[in-house]
Amino acid sequence: MADEAKKFLLRLGPHVFDELRRWAEQDMRSINGQIEWLLRQALRERLGRDPDDAPAKKKKA
């Protein structure tokens, strides 16, 4: 059960939602799929790795 997707409420302004919907349609994704794709892209950029990969363990000095 650890791999079960987490659910949460997300509030967006109507203009942001409309733009996100248009973008998702262009990419042939659901709005949920588009949001997840965007978040994963941002995490890859920030972490320098896929967010699903286990983080590297720090070596003790």
Secondary structure by P-SEA (a helix, b strand, c coil): ccccbbbbbbbbcaaaaaaaaaaaaaacccaaaaaaaaaaaaaaaaacccccccccccccc
